[in-house]
């Protein structure tokens, strides 16, 4: 099963919005005879890839054992049900790392396999492979259970927390290795979010350029007053030529501006909230409806502060450069706070060196609780 989890890692930047799933098929004598992982949306899932691999090797899967990191699907989506493919292949046993939180599956895949006479085993929730499979699909689980994407906020700063000088200069605080690593985190997200301040000040592309990818995350812009220039670089085709959606959320109406932005290639969503700003909570709900699992935020301190104040951020990804810059823009403007305990409480998930810089991944406490709660449809089915 740990081998299957490793295979699922290969779908990290490929399978969105589908979950990242790996599969290993073993013969009755224990030999590995087929492996696979989920392909791009609309392509074959991990189980089908593993069955095809076994066939290509000239191996029979009759009586085989299948190890898969997520419950085989039981519904017709972009592809036919995987549990039907396993039943037709006459495998003897299916071992599953974790159940599928999708209400269209959620235990039905396991039930269908059992009804067809296939032995099914679901790993305990605290098993290493079960935890790894859920963590790998934290965005998918978030969308299915919380109906909102998993929000990761990326920031780069000097050691004293400065993200830009007072004159606006910010490129480049961190080194090449950290910037490439940041693009790898972009690549795994379904969408990248930024604010109008960043668009006007930096005119970024916000695509994935520094690492190889077969897809581009969609781009989300918070533009309450419809200030996005139609000449902005974000409308340019990404450097690798892979298309993406551009979604602009706004809180004011202007037919002329809206028509110009649509002509430039954007899809507009009118979601007014308080004080003439976009309703950020409703925006996340809308993005979940658009099948966004992980939302990667790269914005300025104002939008960062708004998202943090409203409790909409799940974890922060911070790159710290070994340099002191003194005065300048900070990471976020969530304050001023009156008490130390009023700030968001986080826990360090990982701390590591990336080139010359330090990378910190810190998770808001208890925001990942949905990963540890048993799915009601599968309670008591562990083996």
C-alpha positions in Angstrom: 0.0 0.0 0.0 2.9 2.4 0.7 4.0 1.7 -2.9 0.6 2.7 -4.1 0.8 5.9 -2.0 4.2 6.6 -3.8 2.5 6.1 -7.1 -0.3 8.5 -6.1 2.3 11.2 -5.7 2.9 11.0 -9.4 -0.6 12.4 -9.9 0.1 15.4 -7.7 0.0 18.0 -10.5 -1.8 15.8 -13.1 -5.2 14.6 -11.9 -7.0 17.8 -10.6 -9.8 18.1 -9.9 -9.9 14.3 -9.4 -8.1 12.9 -6.4 -4.6 11.6 -6.5 -4.8 7.9 -6.4 -2.2 5.1 -6.8 -2.8 1.4 -7.4 -0.7 -1.8 -7.2 -1.9 -5.3 -8.4 -0.3 -8.4 -7.0 -0.6 -12.0 -8.2 -1.6 -14.7 -5.8 2.1 -15.5 -5.3 2.7 -11.9 -4.2 4.4 -10.7 -7.4 3.7 -7.1 -8.5 2.0 -7.5 -11.9 0.5 -4.0 -12.5 0.8 -0.5 -11.3 -1.0 2.8 -12.1 -2.0 6.3 -11.0 -4.8 8.6 -11.9 -4.3 10.5 -15.2 -5.7 13.9 -16.2 -9.4 14.6 -15.7 -11.3 12.6 -18.3 -8.5 10.1 -18.5 -8.3 6.7 -16.8 -8.2 6.3 -13.1 -5.4 4.4 -11.2 -7.2 1.1 -11.1 -7.7 1.1 -14.9 -4.1 2.1 -15.5 -2.9 -0.8 -13.3 -5.2 -3.3 -15.1 -3.8 -2.1 -18.4 -0.3 -2.3 -17.1 -0.9 -6.0 -16.1 -2.3 -6.7 -19.5 0.7 -5.1 -21.2 3.0 -7.3 -19.2 1.0 -10.4 -20.3 -0.2 -11.1 -16.7 -3.5 -12.4 -15.7 -5.3 -10.5 -12.9 -7.8 -13.3 -12.1 -7.6 -14.0 -8.4 -5.2 -11.0 -7.9 -5.1 -8.6 -5.0 -5.5 -4.9 -5.7 -4.1 -2.2 -3.4 -5.6 1.2 -4.0 -5.2 4.4 -2.0 -8.8 5.6 -2.4 -12.1 3.7 -2.6 -12.8 2.7 -6.2 -15.5 4.9 -7.7 -19.0 3.5 -8.2 -20.6 6.2 -10.4 -20.4 7.4 -14.0 -18.5 10.6 -14.0 -16.0 11.5 -16.7 -15.2 7.8 -16.8 -17.0 4.6 -16.1 -17.0 3.1 -12.5 -13.6 1.6 -11.5 -15.3 -1.0 -9.2 -17.0 -2.4 -12.3 -13.7 -2.7 -14.1 -12.2 -4.6 -11.1 -15.3 -6.9 -10.9 -15.1 -7.6 -14.6 -11.3 -8.4 -14.3 -12.2 -11.1 -11.7 -9.8 -9.9 -9.0 -10.1 -11.7 -5.7 -9.4 -8.9 -3.1 -9.3 -5.2 -3.0 -7.4 -3.4 -0.1 -8.3 0.3 0.2 -6.3 2.9 2.2 -9.2 5.3 2.8 -12.8 5.8 1.8 -14.0 8.3 -0.8 -15.7 11.3 0.8 -17.6 12.0 -2.5 -21.3 11.6 -1.6 -21.7 9.8 -5.0 -19.3 7.1 -3.8 -18.9 7.1 0.0 -19.1 3.4 0.7 -21.0 2.4 -2.4 -17.8 1.3 -4.2 -16.9 -1.1 -1.4 -20.5 -2.4 -1.2 -20.6 -3.1 -4.9 -17.3 -5.0 -4.8 -18.6 -7.1 -1.8 -21.9 -7.8 -3.6 -20.0 -9.2 -6.5 -18.0 -11.6 -4.2 -14.8 -9.6 -4.1 -13.1 -9.6 -0.7 -12.7 -6.0 0.6 -10.4 -4.6 3.3 -10.4 -1.0 4.5 -7.3 0.0 6.4 -7.7 1.5 9.9 -7.8 5.3 9.8 -4.6 5.6 11.8 -2.6 3.4 9.4 0.4 5.2 7.9 -0.9 4.7 4.3 -4.4 5.8 5.2 -3.2 9.0 6.7 -0.9 9.6 3.8 -3.7 9.0 1.3 -5.9 11.6 3.0 -3.2 14.1 3.4 -2.3 13.8 -0.3 -5.9 14.6 -1.2 -6.5 17.3 1.5 -8.1 19.6 -1.1 -10.4 16.9 -2.5 -11.5 15.9 1.0 -12.0 19.6 1.9 -14.2 20.2 -1.1 -16.3 17.1 -0.6 -16.7 17.4 3.2 -16.5 21.2 3.9 -17.7 22.3 0.4 -14.8 24.7 0.3 -11.3 24.5 -1.2 -8.2 24.0 1.0 -6.7 27.4 1.1 -2.9 27.7 1.2 -1.3 31.2 1.4 2.2 31.5 0.0 4.4 34.4 1.2 8.1 35.3 0.7 9.9 37.6 3.1 13.1 38.7 4.7 14.0 37.2 8.0 12.4 40.2 9.7 9.1 39.7 7.8 9.4 42.3 5.0 7.8 41.3 1.7 8.6 44.5 -0.2 10.5 47.8 0.4 8.6 51.0 0.9 9.3 51.9 -2.7 7.6 48.7 -3.9 10.7 46.7 -4.8 10.2 43.0 -4.0 12.0 41.0 -6.7 13.7 39.0 -5.7 13.8 38.6 -1.9 14.3 34.8 -2.1 16.6 32.8 -4.3 16.1 30.7 -7.4 15.5 27.4 -5.6 12.8 28.9 -3.4 11.1 30.5 -6.4 11.1 27.1 -8.3 9.7 25.4 -5.2 7.0 28.0 -5.1 6.1 27.1 -8.7 5.9 23.5 -7.7 3.3 24.4 -5.1 1.4 26.4 -7.7 1.4 23.4 -10.0 -0.3 21.2 -7.5 -3.1 23.6 -6.9 -6.4 23.8 -8.9 -6.3 27.5 -8.9 -4.0 30.5 -8.0 -5.6 33.5 -6.3 -4.4 37.1 -6.2 -5.7 40.6 -5.6 -6.1 43.7 -7.6 -3.2 45.4 -5.8 -0.8 42.7 -7.0 -2.1 42.9 -10.5 -1.7 46.7 -10.7 1.7 46.8 -8.9 3.5 43.7 -10.3 1.5 42.8 -13.5 2.2 39.1 -12.8 1.5 36.1 -15.0 1.0 33.8 -12.1 1.4 30.7 -14.3 3.7 27.7 -13.7 7.0 28.3 -15.5 9.9 27.1 -13.3 8.9 23.5 -13.1 7.5 21.1 -15.7 3.7 20.6 -15.7 1.1 19.2 -18.0 -1.6 21.6 -16.8 -1.9 25.1 -15.6 -3.8 26.1 -12.5 -6.7 28.4 -13.2 -6.3 32.1 -12.1 -8.6 33.8 -9.6 -8.6 37.6 -9.3 -10.3 39.5 -6.5 -11.2 42.8 -8.3 -14.0 44.5 -6.3 -14.1 47.6 -8.6 -13.3 46.0 -11.9 -9.9 47.6 -12.3 -8.1 44.8 -14.1 -6.5 46.2 -17.3 -7.3 44.2 -20.4 -3.6 44.6 -21.2 -2.6 42.8 -18.0 -0.1 39.9 -18.5 -2.4 37.5 -16.8 -4.4 37.4 -20.0 -1.4 36.2 -22.0 -1.2 32.5 -22.8 1.0 30.7 -20.3 4.6 30.2 -21.4 4.0 26.4 -22.0 0.9 27.1 -24.1 -1.5 25.2 -21.8 -4.8 27.1 -21.4 -6.4 28.1 -18.1 -9.6 29.8 -16.9 -9.4 33.3 -15.6 -12.1 34.0 -13.0 -12.6 37.6 -11.8 -14.8 38.2 -8.7 -16.1 41.7 -8.4 -18.5 43.7 -6.2 -19.4 46.7 -8.5 -21.2 46.6 -11.8 -20.0 48.3 -14.9 -21.3 46.9 -18.2 -18.5 48.5 -20.3 -15.7 47.1 -18.1 -17.4 43.7 -17.8 -17.8 43.4 -21.5 -14.1 44.3 -22.1 -12.9 41.8 -19.6 -15.0 39.1 -21.0 -13.7 39.9 -24.4 -10.2 39.6 -23.0 -11.0 36.1 -21.9 -12.2 36.4 -18.3 -15.2 34.9 -16.6 -16.8 37.3 -14.2 -18.6 36.6 -11.0 -20.6 39.3 -9.2 -20.4 38.6 -5.4 -20.8 41.8 -3.4 -20.2 41.7 0.3 -19.8 44.3 3.0 -18.2 47.7 2.3 -18.1 47.3 -1.4 -15.8 44.3 -1.2 -16.1 40.8 -2.7 -17.7 38.3 -0.3 -14.7 36.1 0.2 -16.6 33.2 1.9 -19.1 33.0 -0.9 -16.2 33.1 -3.4 -14.7 30.0 -1.8 -18.0 28.3 -2.0 -18.3 29.2 -5.7 -14.8 27.9 -6.4 -15.7 24.6 -4.7 -18.6 24.4 -7.2 -16.1 25.0 -9.9 -14.2 21.9 -8.7 -11.3 23.7 -7.0 -9.6 21.5 -4.5 -6.5 23.4 -3.4 -6.5 27.2 -3.8 -3.0 28.7 -3.8 -3.0 32.4 -2.6 -0.2 34.8 -3.8 -1.4 38.2 -2.9 -0.4 41.4 -1.0 -0.7 42.1 2.7 -4.2 43.6 2.4 -5.9 40.7 0.8 -3.8 38.3 3.0 -5.1 40.1 6.0 -8.7 39.9 4.9 -8.5 36.2 4.3 -6.8 35.6 7.6 -9.2 37.8 9.6 -12.2 36.0 8.2 -10.7 32.6 9.1 -10.6 31.4 5.5 -6.9 30.4 5.4 -6.0 26.8 6.2 -2.2 26.9 6.0 0.6 29.3 5.2 3.6 28.6 3.1 6.4 31.0 4.0 9.8 31.4 2.5 12.3 33.4 4.6 15.4 34.8 3.1 18.6 35.2 5.3 18.4 39.0 5.0 17.2 41.9 7.1 15.3 44.7 5.3 14.0 46.9 8.1 11.0 49.0 7.1 8.6 47.8 4.3 5.4 45.9 3.7 4.6 43.0 6.0 3.2 39.6 5.4 -0.4 40.6 6.3 -2.3 43.4 7.9 -4.5 41.4 10.2 -4.1 43.8 13.1 -3.9 45.8 15.1 -4.6 43.2 17.7 -5.3 44.0 21.4 -4.2 40.7 22.8 -1.6 38.1 21.8 -4.2 35.4 21.8 -6.3 37.2 19.2 -4.1 36.2 16.3 -4.6 33.0 14.3 -3.1 30.0 16.0 -1.0 27.7 13.8 1.2 24.7 14.2 4.4 23.9 12.2 3.8 21.1 9.7 7.3 21.2 8.3 10.4 23.4 8.3 13.1 22.8 5.7 15.9 24.5 3.8 15.3 25.3 0.1 18.5 26.5 -1.4 19.7 29.5 0.6 16.2 30.1 2.1 14.0 28.6 4.8 10.6 27.1 3.9 7.9 26.9 6.7 4.6 25.2 6.2 2.3 26.1 9.1 -1.3 24.9 9.4 -4.1 26.7 11.2 -5.0 24.6 14.2 -7.9 22.2 13.8 -8.6 23.2 10.2 -7.7 19.7 9.1 -10.0 18.0 11.5 -12.2 16.8 8.7 -9.3 14.5 7.7 -9.6 12.6 11.0 -13.3 12.2 11.2 -14.6 8.8 10.0 -17.0 9.0 7.1 -20.4 8.0 8.3 -21.1 5.7 5.4 -18.0 3.6 6.2 -18.0 3.6 10.0 -17.3 0.1 11.3 -16.1 -1.3 8.0 -12.4 -1.2 8.7 -10.6 -4.5 8.6 
